[in-house]
Amino acid sequence: MFIILLTIFFLDVFTNNSISRTIHSVFSTAASPLFNAKIFLEDYFEKNITVQNIRIFANEKPDELLVLSEDLKGYYVRNVKKPGIILNEKGQLVGFVEKTGSVGYVLKWWESEFPVTLEATNVTVTGYYKGYRITIPDPNISLEKLQAKVYMSEYLPYGKLLKNYDMHLGYYENGILKINIPKVSKKVILLESYANDNGKRQQ
């Protein structure tokens, strides 16, 4: 093999690189369709954004609310008429309605405080989320060994529904919470609160 390669090298040198130019031409011609297909697919997916709309109740499409702007703590959203929770178009929790009105305000969940459910392979634990940390009051749970998905508490409005759809907030592993921050596009979805005064989300 070495002798063959060496022979091709010397022939290429003495023929003014005609062999290498021929090989280059052949490979360029063969690769051209693949390159064109790659460019086509890149352009297609850049220009054709697919929006996934969720259907949470029956076959009714939920109302979509326009996101106006964002600050460090939350989002300003048009026509938030009632309190509740806000989801993105994939059904992931975005935050909690803090102010209703023609221009409402939604507090990002990761900037909020609320009870959570941690589900591991063989145990389900209740905890409390605050400031990118989770506290677990159960002294029998070893936090360093716990590996679990984190959900909004099943006891909060829509908590069990989101958990059933596996809309988790992140992962808790070896005492560290790795949060899953949802992407928010132009529109979000409001799920109106059905809790009474005794069942409201804790602030």
Residue frames as a rotation matrix with the C-alpha (Angstrom) as fourth column:
MET 1
0.565 0.825 0.000 0.00
0.825 -0.565 0.000 0.00
0.000 0.000 -1.000 0.00
PHE 2
0.422 -0.496 -0.759 2.82
0.165 -0.781 0.603 2.38
-0.891 -0.379 -0.248 0.86
ILE 3
-0.652 -0.705 0.278 4.52
0.364 0.031 0.931 1.67
-0.665 0.709 0.236 -2.49
ILE 4
-0.148 0.689 0.709 1.25
0.980 0.004 0.200 2.29
0.135 0.725 -0.676 -4.35
LEU 5
0.783 0.460 -0.420 0.70
0.552 -0.824 0.128 5.60
-0.287 -0.332 -0.899 -2.60
LEU 6
0.050 -0.864 -0.501 4.29
0.092 -0.495 0.864 6.64
-0.994 -0.089 0.055 -3.18
THR 7
-0.650 -0.244 0.720 3.98
0.682 0.231 0.694 5.76
-0.335 0.942 0.016 -6.88
ILE 8
0.325 0.851 0.412 0.77
0.928 -0.372 0.035 7.81
0.183 0.370 -0.911 -7.19
PHE 9
0.660 -0.125 -0.740 2.45
0.319 -0.846 0.427 10.72
-0.680 -0.519 -0.519 -5.45
PHE 10
-0.406 -0.899 -0.163 5.44
0.148 -0.240 0.959 10.75
-0.902 0.365 0.230 -7.83
LEU 11
-0.492 0.302 0.817 3.19
0.871 0.188 0.455 10.33
-0.016 0.935 -0.355 -10.89
ASP 12
0.619 0.775 -0.124 1.08
0.781 -0.625 -0.003 13.26
-0.080 -0.095 -0.992 -9.67
VAL 13
0.323 -0.590 -0.740 4.17
0.125 -0.749 0.651 15.42
-0.938 -0.303 -0.168 -9.26
PHE 14
-0.687 -0.711 0.149 5.55
0.194 0.018 0.981 14.59
-0.701 0.703 0.126 -12.71
THR 15
-0.455 0.594 0.663 2.17
0.860 0.100 0.500 15.10
0.230 0.798 -0.557 -14.41
ASN 16
-0.884 0.033 0.466 1.67
-0.068 -0.996 -0.059 18.59
0.463 -0.084 0.883 -12.91
ASN 17
-0.829 0.513 0.224 -0.98
-0.249 0.022 -0.968 17.37
-0.501 -0.858 0.109 -10.41
SER 18
-0.523 0.662 -0.536 -3.25
-0.715 0.001 0.699 16.00
0.463 0.749 0.473 -13.11
ILE 19
-0.546 0.305 -0.780 -4.08
0.372 0.923 0.100 12.92
0.751 -0.235 -0.617 -10.98
SER 20
-0.771 0.233 -0.593 -5.06
0.556 -0.209 -0.805 14.96
-0.312 -0.950 0.032 -7.90
ARG 21
-0.747 0.520 -0.414 -7.12
-0.585 -0.811 0.036 17.32
-0.317 0.269 0.909 -10.07
THR 22
-0.509 0.557 -0.656 -8.94
-0.381 0.538 0.752 14.36
0.772 0.633 -0.062 -11.60
ILE 23
-0.591 0.256 -0.765 -9.65
0.687 0.657 -0.311 12.83
0.423 -0.709 -0.565 -8.19
HIS 24
-0.839 0.258 -0.479 -10.83
0.146 -0.741 -0.655 16.21
-0.524 -0.619 0.584 -6.90
SER 25
-0.681 0.590 -0.433 -13.16
-0.720 -0.432 0.544 16.60
0.134 0.682 0.719 -9.88
VAL 26
-0.490 0.481 -0.727 -14.63
0.074 0.854 0.516 13.12
0.869 0.199 -0.454 -9.39
PHE 27
-0.602 0.229 -0.765 -15.26
0.796 0.249 -0.552 13.61
0.064 -0.941 -0.332 -5.66
SER 28
-0.870 0.295 -0.396 -16.66
-0.183 -0.938 -0.295 17.12
-0.458 -0.184 0.870 -6.19
THR 29
-0.582 0.669 -0.462 -19.12
-0.616 0.008 0.788 15.81
0.531 0.743 0.407 -8.75
ALA 30
-0.411 0.398 -0.820 -20.15
0.421 0.881 0.216 12.92
0.808 -0.256 -0.530 -6.49
ALA 31
-0.641 0.087 -0.763 -20.56
0.750 -0.139 -0.646 15.16
-0.162 -0.986 0.024 -3.42
SER 32
-0.960 0.222 0.173 -22.45
-0.148 -0.921 0.359 17.94
0.239 0.319 0.917 -5.19
PRO 33
-0.134 0.979 -0.152 -25.94
0.001 0.154 0.988 16.37
0.991 0.132 -0.021 -4.78
LEU 34
0.064 0.109 -0.992 -25.32
0.923 0.372 0.100 15.77
0.380 -0.922 -0.077 -1.07
PHE 35
-0.826 -0.426 -0.368 -24.14
0.533 -0.803 -0.267 19.35
-0.182 -0.417 0.891 -0.58
ASN 36
-0.764 0.598 0.244 -27.17
-0.267 -0.636 0.724 20.72
0.587 0.488 0.646 -2.42
ALA 37
0.104 0.815 -0.571 -29.48
0.391 0.494 0.777 18.54
0.915 -0.304 -0.267 -0.31
LYS 38
-0.290 -0.304 -0.908 -27.81
0.957 -0.068 -0.283 19.83
0.025 -0.950 0.310 2.88
ILE 39
-0.995 -0.094 -0.029 -28.30
0.093 -0.995 0.037 23.47
-0.032 0.034 0.999 1.81
PHE 40
-0.438 0.899 0.023 -31.92
-0.160 -0.104 0.982 22.79
0.885 0.426 0.190 0.87
LEU 41
0.150 0.499 -0.854 -32.71
0.728 0.528 0.437 21.19
0.669 -0.687 -0.284 4.24
GLU 42
-0.601 -0.434 -0.671 -31.01
0.778 -0.509 -0.368 23.99
-0.182 -0.743 0.644 6.18
ASP 43
-0.951 0.276 0.137 -32.95
-0.203 -0.895 0.398 26.63
0.233 0.351 0.907 4.27
TYR 44
-0.222 0.930 -0.294 -36.19
0.096 0.321 0.942 24.68
0.970 0.180 -0.161 4.66
PHE 45
0.119 0.281 -0.952 -35.97
0.908 0.358 0.219 24.32
0.403 -0.891 -0.212 8.42
GLU 46
-0.804 -0.408 -0.433 -34.85
0.545 -0.796 -0.263 27.92
-0.238 -0.447 0.862 8.90
LYS 47
-0.890 0.454 0.023 -37.76
-0.376 -0.763 0.526 29.31
0.257 0.460 0.850 6.89
ASN 48
0.009 0.926 -0.377 -40.45
-0.297 0.362 0.884 26.82
0.955 0.104 0.278 7.92
ILE 49
-0.863 -0.271 0.425 -40.85
-0.455 0.053 -0.889 26.99
0.219 -0.961 -0.169 11.68
THR 50
-0.276 0.772 -0.573 -43.26
0.240 0.632 0.736 24.39
0.931 0.065 -0.360 13.00
VAL 51
-0.597 0.201 0.776 -45.48
-0.746 -0.494 -0.446 25.52
0.294 -0.846 0.445 15.88
GLN 52
-0.682 0.335 -0.650 -46.91
0.359 0.928 0.102 22.75
0.637 -0.164 -0.753 18.04
ASN 53
-0.333 0.671 0.663 -50.30
-0.773 -0.597 0.216 23.62
0.540 -0.440 0.717 19.52
ILE 54
-0.991 -0.020 -0.132 -51.43
0.061 0.810 -0.583 21.58
0.119 -0.586 -0.802 22.49
ARG 55
-0.091 0.994 0.055 -55.00
-0.427 -0.089 0.900 20.49
0.900 0.058 0.433 23.24
ILE 56
-0.902 -0.347 0.256 -55.39
-0.349 0.239 -0.906 20.15
0.253 -0.907 -0.336 26.97
PHE 57
-0.515 0.792 0.328 -59.16
-0.235 0.237 -0.943 19.81
-0.824 -0.563 0.064 27.26
ALA 58
0.474 0.749 0.463 -61.24
0.186 0.429 -0.884 17.71
-0.861 0.505 0.064 24.85
ASN 59
0.036 -0.429 0.903 -60.66
0.987 0.159 0.036 18.84
-0.158 0.889 0.429 21.28
GLU 60
0.935 0.346 0.072 -60.74
0.352 -0.931 -0.099 22.55
0.032 0.118 -0.992 21.96
LYS 61
0.014 -0.950 0.311 -57.69
0.742 -0.198 -0.640 24.56
0.670 0.240 0.703 21.04
PRO 62
0.201 0.057 -0.978 -56.67
0.893 -0.422 0.158 26.78
-0.403 -0.905 -0.136 23.97
ASP 63
0.968 0.160 0.193 -56.60
0.220 -0.910 -0.351 30.54
0.120 0.382 -0.916 23.56
GLU 64
0.069 -0.997 0.020 -53.16
0.983 0.064 -0.171 31.92
0.169 0.032 0.985 22.79
LEU 65
0.881 0.190 -0.434 -52.03
0.336 -0.896 0.290 35.19
-0.334 -0.402 -0.853 24.36
LEU 66
0.640 -0.628 0.443 -49.48
0.315 -0.311 -0.897 37.52
0.701 0.713 -0.001 22.80
VAL 67
0.338 -0.649 -0.682 -46.18
0.878 -0.045 0.477 38.05
-0.340 -0.760 0.554 24.66
LEU 68
0.969 0.102 0.226 -45.33
0.179 -0.920 -0.349 41.77
0.172 0.379 -0.909 24.55
SER 69
0.252 -0.926 0.280 -41.99
-0.574 -0.376 -0.728 41.91
0.779 0.023 -0.626 26.34
GLU 70
0.636 -0.173 -0.752 -39.78
0.537 0.799 0.270 40.26
0.555 -0.576 0.601 28.93
ASP 71
0.411 -0.619 0.669 -37.78
-0.749 -0.648 -0.139 41.39
0.520 -0.444 -0.730 31.93
LEU 72
-0.599 -0.799 -0.061 -35.59
-0.622 0.512 -0.592 39.53
0.504 -0.316 -0.803 34.41
LYS 73
-0.779 0.303 0.549 -38.50
-0.410 0.417 -0.811 38.29
-0.474 -0.857 -0.201 36.50
GLY 74
-0.182 0.827 0.532 -41.27
0.363 0.559 -0.746 37.69
-0.914 0.057 -0.401 34.01
TYR 75
-0.802 0.030 0.596 -43.25
0.593 -0.079 0.802 38.48
0.071 0.996 0.046 30.88
TYR 76
-0.530 0.700 -0.479 -45.75
-0.406 -0.705 -0.582 41.16
-0.745 -0.114 0.658 29.92
VAL 77
-0.865 0.302 0.402 -48.66
0.485 0.712 0.508 39.47
-0.132 0.634 -0.762 28.16
ARG 78
-0.807 0.590 0.018 -51.68
-0.528 -0.734 0.428 40.98
0.266 0.336 0.903 26.39
ASN 79
0.009 0.998 -0.063 -55.24
-0.799 0.045 0.600 40.38
0.601 0.045 0.798 27.64
VAL 80
-0.758 -0.185 -0.626 -54.61
0.240 0.813 -0.531 38.27
0.606 -0.553 -0.572 30.71
LYS 81
-0.132 0.854 0.504 -58.12
-0.438 -0.506 0.743 38.43
0.889 -0.123 0.441 32.11
LYS 82
0.862 0.486 0.147 -57.94
-0.370 0.403 0.837 35.86
0.348 -0.776 0.527 34.91
PRO 83
0.064 -0.853 0.517 -55.34
-0.958 0.092 0.271 34.40
-0.279 -0.513 -0.812 37.30
GLY 84
0.968 0.205 0.143 -53.82
-0.169 0.958 -0.232 31.02
-0.185 0.201 0.962 36.60
ILE 85
0.095 -0.961 0.259 -50.71
0.134 0.270 0.953 29.41
-0.986 -0.056 0.155 35.16
ILE 86
0.593 -0.003 -0.805 -49.06
-0.724 -0.440 -0.531 30.13
-0.353 0.898 -0.263 31.83
LEU 87
0.337 -0.452 0.826 -47.75
0.349 0.875 0.336 27.46
-0.874 0.175 0.453 29.45
ASN 88
-0.487 -0.468 -0.737 -45.74
-0.602 -0.432 0.672 27.71
-0.633 0.771 -0.072 26.26
GLU 89
0.172 0.639 -0.750 -46.94
-0.985 0.136 -0.109 26.14
0.032 0.757 0.652 23.02
LYS 90
-0.436 -0.377 -0.817 -45.37
-0.368 0.903 -0.220 22.81
0.821 0.205 -0.533 23.98
GLY 91
0.576 0.752 -0.320 -47.35
0.050 0.359 0.932 22.68
0.816 -0.553 0.169 27.21
GLN 92
-0.255 -0.750 -0.610 -44.37
0.790 0.203 -0.579 23.46
0.558 -0.630 0.541 29.48
LEU 93
0.627 0.460 -0.629 -44.92
0.765 -0.519 0.382 25.63
-0.150 -0.720 -0.677 32.54
VAL 94
0.002 -0.574 0.819 -43.74
0.533 -0.692 -0.486 29.20
0.846 0.438 0.305 31.95
GLY 95
-0.931 -0.341 0.128 -44.96
0.088 -0.552 -0.829 30.95
0.354 -0.761 0.544 35.06
PHE 96
-0.307 0.811 -0.498 -47.78
0.938 0.170 -0.302 32.24
-0.160 -0.560 -0.813 37.26
VAL 97
0.048 0.421 0.906 -50.09
0.520 -0.785 0.337 35.17
0.853 0.455 -0.257 36.56
GLU 98
-0.600 -0.310 -0.737 -49.25
0.796 -0.320 -0.514 37.96
-0.076 -0.895 0.439 38.97
LYS 99
-0.572 0.418 -0.706 -51.26
-0.170 -0.902 -0.396 40.77
-0.802 -0.106 0.587 37.38
THR 100
-0.200 0.596 0.778 -54.34
0.894 0.436 -0.104 40.58
-0.401 0.674 -0.620 35.20
GLY 101
0.203 0.353 -0.913 -55.60
-0.036 -0.929 -0.367 43.17
-0.979 0.108 -0.176 32.72
SER 102
0.968 0.154 -0.197 -55.20
-0.180 -0.118 -0.976 44.32
-0.174 0.981 -0.087 29.15
VAL 103
0.183 -0.950 -0.251 -51.48
-0.441 0.149 -0.885 44.04
0.879 0.273 -0.392 29.84
GLY 104
0.973 0.206 0.102 -50.87
-0.190 0.471 0.861 41.31
0.129 -0.858 0.498 32.40
TYR 105
0.047 -0.990 0.134 -47.70
-0.945 -0.087 -0.315 40.21
0.324 -0.112 -0.940 34.10
VAL 106
0.904 0.173 -0.391 -46.49
-0.115 0.979 0.167 36.61
0.412 -0.106 0.905 34.37
LEU 107
0.372 -0.786 0.493 -43.84
-0.879 -0.128 0.459 35.75
-0.297 -0.605 -0.739 36.92
LYS 108
0.016 -0.461 -0.887 -41.37
-0.639 0.678 -0.364 33.16
0.769 0.572 -0.284 35.58
TRP 109
0.872 0.409 -0.269 -41.69
-0.083 0.665 0.742 29.97
0.482 -0.625 0.614 37.58
TRP 110
0.247 -0.857 -0.452 -37.95
0.794 0.446 -0.413 29.79
0.556 -0.257 0.791 38.25
GLU 111
-0.686 -0.406 0.605 -38.17
0.029 -0.845 -0.534 33.24
0.727 -0.348 0.591 39.87
SER 112
0.200 0.885 0.420 -41.10
-0.629 -0.213 0.748 32.20
0.751 -0.414 0.514 42.03
GLU 113
-0.838 -0.338 0.428 -41.71
-0.545 0.503 -0.671 30.07
0.012 -0.796 -0.606 45.13
PHE 114
0.256 0.956 -0.140 -44.05
-0.939 0.280 0.199 27.08
0.230 0.081 0.970 45.24
PRO 115
0.119 -0.164 0.979 -44.33
-0.538 0.818 0.203 23.45
-0.834 -0.551 0.009 46.37
VAL 116
-0.083 -0.251 -0.964 -43.03
-0.962 0.273 0.012 20.75
0.260 0.929 -0.264 44.06
THR 117
0.818 0.270 0.507 -43.28
-0.368 0.924 0.101 17.00
-0.442 -0.269 0.856 43.61
LEU 118
-0.201 -0.919 -0.341 -40.09
-0.975 0.153 0.163 15.00
-0.098 0.365 -0.926 43.11
GLU 119
0.819 0.542 0.190 -40.58
-0.501 0.836 -0.226 11.63
-0.281 0.090 0.955 41.49
ALA 120
-0.372 -0.928 -0.026 -37.81
-0.886 0.347 0.307 9.02
-0.276 0.137 -0.951 41.56
THR 121
-0.596 0.079 -0.799 -37.93
-0.451 0.790 0.415 5.40
0.664 0.608 -0.436 40.47
ASN 122
-0.360 0.399 -0.843 -39.24
0.569 0.811 0.140 4.08
0.739 -0.429 -0.519 43.76
VAL 123
-0.318 0.249 -0.915 -40.29
0.866 -0.316 -0.387 7.12
-0.386 -0.915 -0.115 45.76
THR 124
0.048 0.380 0.924 -42.32
0.580 -0.763 0.284 10.33
0.813 0.523 -0.257 45.42
VAL 125
-0.384 -0.352 -0.854 -41.34
0.909 -0.308 -0.282 13.26
-0.164 -0.884 0.438 47.63
THR 126
0.722 0.600 0.345 -42.87
0.617 -0.784 0.071 16.65
0.313 0.161 -0.936 48.37
GLY 127
-0.331 -0.866 -0.376 -40.54
0.927 -0.372 0.042 19.64
-0.176 -0.335 0.926 48.47
TYR 128
0.734 0.500 -0.460 -40.49
0.435 -0.866 -0.247 23.42
-0.522 -0.019 -0.853 48.15
TYR 129
0.059 -0.682 0.729 -38.81
0.971 -0.131 -0.201 25.41
0.232 0.720 0.654 45.38
LYS 130
0.950 0.153 -0.272 -37.25
0.213 -0.955 0.206 28.81
-0.228 -0.254 -0.940 46.09
GLY 131
0.608 -0.736 -0.296 -34.27
-0.695 -0.674 0.249 30.62
-0.383 0.054 -0.922 44.60
TYR 132
0.275 -0.477 -0.834 -33.02
-0.747 0.440 -0.498 27.79
0.605 0.761 -0.236 42.34
ARG 133
-0.849 -0.520 0.095 -33.03
-0.454 0.625 -0.635 25.42
0.270 -0.582 -0.767 45.31
ILE 134
0.198 0.897 -0.394 -35.33
-0.305 0.439 0.845 22.75
0.932 -0.048 0.360 46.66
THR 135
-0.664 -0.294 0.687 -35.86
-0.741 0.133 -0.659 22.02
0.102 -0.946 -0.306 50.33
ILE 136
-0.068 0.592 -0.803 -37.30
-0.142 0.791 0.595 18.66
0.988 0.154 0.030 51.38
PRO 137
0.074 0.132 0.989 -38.73
-0.923 -0.367 0.118 18.56
0.379 -0.921 0.094 54.90
ASP 138
0.930 0.324 -0.176 -38.76
-0.251 0.906 0.342 14.76
0.270 -0.273 0.923 55.18
PRO 139
0.296 -0.879 0.375 -35.72
-0.917 -0.151 0.370 13.84
-0.269 -0.453 -0.850 57.34
ASN 140
0.348 -0.113 0.931 -35.85
-0.063 0.988 0.144 10.25
-0.935 -0.108 0.337 56.09
ILE 141
0.948 0.003 0.318 -34.90
0.316 0.097 -0.944 11.28
-0.034 0.995 0.091 52.54
SER 142
0.076 -0.984 -0.159 -31.19
0.563 -0.089 0.822 11.37
-0.823 -0.151 0.547 51.71
LEU 143
0.766 0.284 -0.577 -30.82
-0.191 -0.756 -0.626 14.44
-0.614 0.590 -0.525 49.51
GLU 144
-0.126 -0.924 -0.360 -27.36
-0.784 -0.130 0.608 13.45
-0.608 0.359 -0.708 48.31
LYS 145
-0.813 -0.190 0.550 -28.62
0.054 0.916 0.397 10.13
-0.580 0.353 -0.735 46.97
LEU 146
0.157 0.984 0.079 -31.96
0.282 0.032 -0.959 11.32
-0.947 0.172 -0.272 45.57
GLN 147
-0.946 -0.307 -0.106 -32.26
-0.028 -0.249 0.968 11.35
-0.323 0.919 0.227 41.77
ALA 148
-0.208 0.969 0.133 -35.68
0.731 0.245 -0.637 12.53
-0.650 -0.035 -0.760 40.61
LYS 149
-0.518 0.238 0.822 -37.67
0.607 -0.574 0.549 14.54
0.602 0.783 0.153 38.12
VAL 150
-0.795 0.222 -0.564 -39.15
0.345 -0.599 -0.723 17.74
-0.498 -0.769 0.400 39.52
TYR 151
-0.402 0.756 0.516 -42.76
0.688 -0.123 0.716 18.73
0.605 0.643 -0.470 38.82
MET 152
-0.559 0.428 0.710 -45.05
-0.609 -0.794 -0.002 21.47
0.563 -0.433 0.704 40.03
SER 153
-0.872 0.145 0.468 -46.80
-0.334 0.522 -0.785 20.03
-0.358 -0.841 -0.406 43.07
GLU 154
-0.779 0.620 -0.087 -49.65
0.415 0.616 0.670 17.63
0.469 0.486 -0.738 42.33
TYR 155
-0.217 0.711 -0.668 -51.67
0.936 -0.043 -0.350 19.52
-0.277 -0.702 -0.656 44.95
LEU 156
-0.597 0.022 -0.802 -51.57
-0.116 -0.992 0.059 22.80
-0.794 0.128 0.594 43.03
PRO 157
0.531 0.830 -0.170 -54.10
-0.257 -0.033 -0.966 23.57
-0.807 0.556 0.196 40.27
TYR 158
0.854 -0.079 -0.514 -53.15
-0.492 0.195 -0.848 21.62
0.167 0.978 0.128 37.11
GLY 159
0.009 -0.936 0.351 -50.17
-0.957 0.093 0.273 20.06
-0.288 -0.339 -0.896 38.92
LYS 160
-0.068 0.017 0.998 -51.29
-0.103 0.994 -0.024 16.49
-0.992 -0.105 -0.066 38.39
LEU 161
0.891 0.437 0.121 -52.24
0.100 0.070 -0.993 17.21
-0.442 0.897 0.018 34.78
LEU 162
0.604 -0.736 -0.306 -48.78
-0.775 -0.454 -0.439 18.57
0.184 0.502 -0.845 33.94
LYS 163
-0.235 -0.696 0.678 -47.16
-0.781 0.551 0.294 15.66
-0.578 -0.461 -0.673 35.73
ASN 164
0.339 0.452 0.825 -49.23
0.096 0.856 -0.508 13.16
-0.936 0.252 0.247 33.76
TYR 165
0.998 -0.008 0.069 -47.98
0.067 -0.162 -0.985 14.81
0.019 0.987 -0.161 30.57
ASP 166
0.391 -0.911 -0.129 -44.40
0.901 0.350 0.257 14.63
-0.189 -0.217 0.958 31.94
MET 167
0.518 -0.199 0.832 -44.00
0.236 -0.901 -0.363 18.42
0.822 0.384 -0.420 31.87
HIS 168
0.503 -0.397 -0.768 -41.21
0.863 0.190 0.467 18.42
-0.040 -0.898 0.438 34.42
LEU 169
0.994 -0.111 -0.005 -39.35
-0.110 -0.989 0.101 21.49
-0.017 -0.100 -0.995 35.66
GLY 170
0.200 -0.976 -0.083 -35.94
-0.861 -0.134 -0.491 19.85
0.468 0.169 -0.867 35.78
TYR 171
0.464 -0.171 -0.869 -33.90
0.234 0.970 -0.065 17.17
0.854 -0.173 0.490 37.49
TYR 172
0.616 -0.304 0.726 -32.75
-0.782 -0.345 0.519 16.84
0.093 -0.888 -0.451 41.08
GLU 173
0.766 -0.433 -0.475 -29.55
0.240 0.878 -0.414 14.86
0.596 0.204 0.777 41.36
ASN 174
-0.021 -0.840 -0.542 -26.96
0.889 0.232 -0.396 14.54
0.458 -0.490 0.742 44.14
GLY 175
0.003 0.113 -0.994 -28.34
0.822 -0.566 -0.062 17.55
-0.569 -0.817 -0.095 45.97
ILE 176
-0.807 -0.323 -0.494 -28.26
-0.010 -0.830 0.558 19.78
-0.590 0.456 0.666 42.87
LEU 177
0.298 0.944 0.145 -31.28
0.359 0.030 -0.933 21.06
-0.885 0.330 -0.329 40.94
LYS 178
-0.876 -0.473 0.096 -30.84
0.233 -0.241 0.942 21.31
-0.423 0.847 0.321 37.17
ILE 179
-0.064 0.945 -0.321 -33.76
-0.020 -0.323 -0.946 23.40
-0.998 -0.054 0.039 35.96
ASN 180
-0.518 0.056 0.854 -35.37
0.823 0.308 0.478 23.10
-0.236 0.950 -0.206 32.56
ILE 181
-0.455 0.317 -0.832 -36.13
-0.084 -0.946 -0.314 26.67
-0.886 -0.073 0.457 31.44
PRO 182
0.188 0.612 0.768 -38.86
0.744 0.422 -0.518 26.62
-0.641 0.669 -0.376 28.77
LYS 183
-0.892 -0.388 0.232 -38.55
0.435 -0.595 0.676 28.44
-0.124 0.703 0.700 25.48
VAL 184
0.049 0.912 -0.408 -41.13
0.495 -0.377 -0.782 31.17
-0.867 -0.164 -0.470 24.99
SER 185
-0.612 -0.200 0.765 -42.03
0.789 -0.222 0.573 32.34
0.056 0.954 0.294 21.50
LYS 186
-0.842 0.262 0.472 -44.59
-0.098 -0.934 0.344 34.98
0.531 0.244 0.812 20.53
LYS 187
0.069 0.972 0.223 -47.60
-0.678 -0.118 0.726 33.39
0.732 -0.201 0.651 22.22
VAL 188
-0.958 -0.272 0.087 -48.44
-0.239 0.596 -0.767 31.58
0.156 -0.756 -0.636 25.45
ILE 189
-0.204 0.899 -0.387 -51.46
0.105 0.413 0.905 29.75
0.973 0.144 -0.179 26.87
LEU 190
-0.602 0.108 0.791 -53.41
-0.754 -0.404 -0.518 30.59
0.264 -0.908 0.324 30.02
LEU 191
-0.351 0.550 -0.758 -54.93
0.459 0.806 0.373 27.87
0.816 -0.217 -0.535 32.19
GLU 192
-0.009 0.433 0.901 -57.33
-0.513 -0.776 0.367 29.72
0.859 -0.459 0.229 34.48
SER 193
-0.925 -0.364 0.114 -57.03
-0.256 0.371 -0.893 29.01
0.282 -0.855 -0.436 38.17
TYR 194
0.048 0.960 -0.276 -59.84
-0.115 0.279 0.953 27.01
0.992 -0.014 0.124 39.74
ALA 195
-0.535 -0.331 -0.777 -58.49
0.681 0.375 -0.629 27.11
0.500 -0.866 0.025 43.30
ASN 196
0.680 0.725 0.105 -60.44
0.460 -0.534 0.709 28.71
0.571 -0.434 -0.697 46.11
ASP 197
0.616 -0.433 0.658 -58.91
-0.581 -0.814 0.008 30.97
0.532 -0.388 -0.753 48.73
ASN 198
0.635 -0.361 0.684 -57.59
-0.528 0.443 0.724 27.98
-0.564 -0.821 0.091 50.67
GLY 199
0.583 -0.362 0.728 -55.99
0.517 0.856 0.012 26.41
-0.628 0.369 0.686 47.62
LYS 200
0.971 -0.226 -0.079 -54.14
-0.216 -0.683 -0.698 29.28
0.104 0.695 -0.712 46.06
ARG 201
0.390 -0.912 -0.127 -50.48
0.591 0.353 -0.725 29.04
0.707 0.207 0.676 45.19
GLN 202
0.640 -0.257 -0.724 -48.32
0.643 -0.336 0.688 30.18
-0.420 -0.906 -0.050 48.07
GLN 203
0.830 -0.364 0.424 -46.36
0.025 -0.734 -0.678 33.37
0.558 0.573 -0.600 47.45
